[in-house]
């Protein structure tokens, strides 16, 4: 999944492609920036993390992780 994020400290904007649930690190100033996922997105992220922990090589999981969904 991809989300547009703007740092509140340095105003840098970027497309976040990670899987963290609550905070991302600004690539410009390294400050933590709050991520505001929807509940559906959070559930999907948690499901993907569980699948990865179990070692499931699911095509959909790999595509989501790469930002294709």
C-alpha positions as CSV (number, residue, x, y, z in Angstrom):
1,X,0.0,0.0,0.0
2,X,1.1,3.5,-0.7
3,X,0.2,6.7,1.2
4,X,1.2,10.3,0.6
5,X,2.7,11.6,3.8
6,X,3.9,15.1,4.8
7,X,6.4,15.7,7.6
8,X,5.1,18.2,10.2
9,X,8.7,19.2,11.0
10,X,10.4,19.9,7.7
11,X,7.3,19.8,5.3
12,X,8.9,17.1,3.2
13,X,6.3,15.1,1.2
14,X,6.8,11.5,0.0
15,X,5.0,8.3,-0.9
16,X,5.2,5.9,2.0
17,X,5.4,2.3,0.9
18,X,6.1,0.6,4.3
19,X,4.1,-1.6,6.6
20,X,4.3,0.2,9.9
21,X,1.0,0.7,11.6
22,X,1.4,4.1,13.3
23,X,4.6,6.0,12.5
24,X,6.9,6.4,9.5
25,X,10.4,8.0,9.5
26,X,10.8,11.1,7.4
27,X,13.5,10.4,4.8
28,X,14.6,14.0,4.9
29,X,14.9,14.9,8.6
30,X,14.4,11.4,10.3
31,X,11.6,12.6,12.5
32,X,8.7,10.2,13.2
33,X,5.5,11.1,11.3
34,X,2.1,9.7,12.3
35,X,0.5,7.6,9.6
36,X,-3.3,7.8,9.4
37,X,-4.4,4.5,7.8
38,X,-8.1,3.7,7.6
39,X,-9.3,0.8,9.7
40,X,-9.5,-1.4,6.6
41,X,-6.0,-0.6,5.7
42,X,-4.8,-1.3,9.2
43,X,-6.6,-4.7,9.2
44,X,-4.9,-5.5,5.9
45,X,-1.5,-4.6,7.1
46,X,-1.9,-6.7,10.2
47,X,-3.1,-9.7,8.1
48,X,-0.1,-9.3,5.8
49,X,2.3,-9.3,8.8
50,X,0.7,-12.5,10.2
51,X,1.0,-14.2,6.8
52,X,4.7,-13.2,6.6
53,X,5.3,-14.5,10.1
54,X,3.9,-17.8,9.0
55,X,6.0,-17.8,5.9
56,X,3.2,-17.9,3.5
57,X,4.4,-17.1,0.0
58,X,1.1,-15.7,-1.3
59,X,1.2,-13.7,-4.5
60,X,-1.3,-11.2,-3.2
61,X,0.8,-10.6,-0.1
62,X,3.9,-9.9,-2.2
63,X,2.0,-7.5,-4.4
64,X,0.6,-5.5,-1.5
65,X,4.0,-5.3,0.1
66,X,5.4,-3.9,-3.1
67,X,2.7,-1.2,-3.3
68,X,0.7,-2.6,-6.1
69,X,-2.7,-2.7,-4.4
